[in-house]
Amino acid sequence: MTVPLRADPLEASEFLKKHPEIQFVDLLIADMNGIVRGKRIERASLQKVYEKGINLPASIFALDINGSTVESSGLGLDIGEADRVCYPIAGTLCVEPWQKRPTAQLLMAMYEPEGVPFFADPREILRQIVKQFDALGLYICAAFEVEFYLIDQENINGRPQPPLSPISGKRPQSNQVYLIDDLDEYADCLQDILDGAKVQGIPADAIVKESAPAQFEVNLHHVTDPLRACEYAILLKRLIKNIAYDHEMDTTFMAKPYPKQAGNGLHLHVSIVDKEGNNIFTSDDAEQNKTLRHAVGGVLETLPKSMAFLCPNVNSYRRFSSQFYVPNAPTWGLDNRTVAIRIPTDTPSAVRIEHRVAGADANPYLLMAGLLAGIHHGLTNKIEPTEAVEGNAYEQYEASLPNNLRDALRELDDSEVFARYIDPKYIDIFVACKESELEEFELSISDLEYNWYLHTV
């Protein structure tokens, strides 16, 4: 029997001793879509959770975007809606600063009854890939940049609108990126996000104004654990949503909420260190660093196959436009924001890969898994990349990445490379769930279709 790597129960007792005010604990697990689900327990039950775990149905990893089980995944009625046991992830127990009744939260991971990690947990998908780097004596340092919109709690005919400024009482119209005045408009909410991140141990150090009204980006510090980096991104999104509610606003991480404005991205920075802690991408001339070139070559080769993980929803593909710096071809370059894989070279020791394709609607675990699989593939097969792009990549390369969900799912399903890194059973489940969503979407009739065709054909 494999014994799961459980969090020490001492963590629970010390936390409760430090926080006698806590009444409830939210037990959280991120599903295929990165949506946090789980249970709420009373304080007195926390110690038992650390010792024995909690039961949740395996079908939690076969839910569509609306929270319905996709039966074609095989994780629902086919297995009798059977439970699996979930154990705490060490170091994730913290206070929820937005709650009126003192409440804490704790991330969980799912296991089989015999103690083997559950194969369809996206966290486990990533962990298996990270183990392949461990075998090479290499370790991942990673950080996310998360983009989002603040939006009004009242929609117009179901469509979002920017929130009223707490200062001017007006709705913002500015598209000016990095404008400090726009940060001032929502300063209380944004500062509460940073303060809440500190309370929860989330390493968020900056918020910048992005290139659309009430659109912002939170930067996370690099951490030397890719699993933890993903956990921080998932918990940050939950924090942002709830802090915004406290300020009578809403938020969206939808990839493209406004047709004529920038979409929300989820950029991922990765460097790799050896056993001595040295960044193997370090170079005075990054373009000639063979290790970096091979890593980039593997990512570019697998990029079309990973698009379903990077852009997992129908709406994800509306984000792609050269006007808004969203790469649409497998390109790379040094300090170039028009390419898919940007290599920041501000200092030789900080050379890293910045993956710029994914939307903020991606599951961070699966995005990280797709990127690391590509890097590992490139390193172990010494794959050379195409020429680094200088100047505007959109003018030099035609769009060639999958531009819709159906094509992206076909690319993933047919990928021999990803079948070596990710359990094919999981790829089948992922594709089944996303094809189910796609079929439902295609059966719907939009308002535009009625406007165009109802009385004209």
HELIX and SHEET records of a PDB file:
HELIX    1   1 PRO A    9  LYS A   18  1                                  10    
HELIX    2   2 ARG A   43  SER A   45  5                                   3    
HELIX    3   3 LEU A   46  LYS A   52  1                                   7    
HELIX    4   4 ALA A   58  ALA A   62  5                                   5    
HELIX    5   5 GLU A   71  SER A   73  5                                   3    
HELIX    6   6 LEU A   77  ILE A   79  5                                   3    
HELIX    7   7 PRO A  122  ALA A  135  1                                  14    
HELIX    8   8 ILE A  180  GLU A  185  1                                   6    
HELIX    9   9 ALA A  187  GLN A  200  1                                  14    
HELIX   10  10 PRO A  226  ASP A  246  1                                  21    
HELIX   11  11 ALA A  286  GLN A  288  5                                   3    
HELIX   12  12 LYS A  290  LEU A  310  1                                  21    
HELIX   13  13 VAL A  314  ARG A  319  5                                   6    
HELIX   14  14 SER A  322  PHE A  324  5                                   3    
HELIX   15  15 PRO A  348  ALA A  350  5                                   3    
HELIX   16  16 PRO A  364  ASN A  381  1                                  18    
HELIX   17  17 ALA A  393  GLN A  396  1                                   4    
HELIX   18  18 LEU A  405  ASP A  413  1                                   9    
HELIX   19  19 GLU A  416  TYR A  421  1                                   6    
HELIX   20  20 PRO A  424  LEU A  443  1                                  20    
HELIX   21  21 ASP A  447  TYR A  453  1                                   7    
SHEET    1   A 5 VAL A  36  GLU A  42  0                                        
SHEET    2   A 5 PHE A  24  ALA A  30 -1                                        
SHEET    3   A 5 THR A 103  TYR A 111  1                                        
SHEET    4   A 5 ASP A  83  PRO A  88 -1                                        
SHEET    5   A 5 ILE A  54  PRO A  57 -1                                        
SHEET    1   B 4 VAL A  36  GLU A  42  0                                        
SHEET    2   B 4 PHE A  24  ALA A  30 -1                                        
SHEET    3   B 4 THR A 103  TYR A 111  1                                        
SHEET    4   B 4 CYS A  94  VAL A  95 -1                                        
SHEET    1   C 4 ALA A 204  LYS A 209  0                                        
SHEET    2   C 4 GLN A 215  LEU A 220 -1                                        
SHEET    3   C 4 TYR A 139  ILE A 151 -1                                        
SHEET    4   C 4 ASP A 250  THR A 252 -1                                        
SHEET    1   D 7 ALA A 204  LYS A 209  0                                        
SHEET    2   D 7 GLN A 215  LEU A 220 -1                                        
SHEET    3   D 7 TYR A 139  ILE A 151 -1                                        
SHEET    4   D 7 LEU A 266  VAL A 273 -1                                        
SHEET    5   D 7 ILE A 353  HIS A 355 -1                                        
SHEET    6   D 7 ILE A 341  ILE A 343 -1                                        
SHEET    7   D 7 TRP A 332  LEU A 334  1                                        
END                                                                             
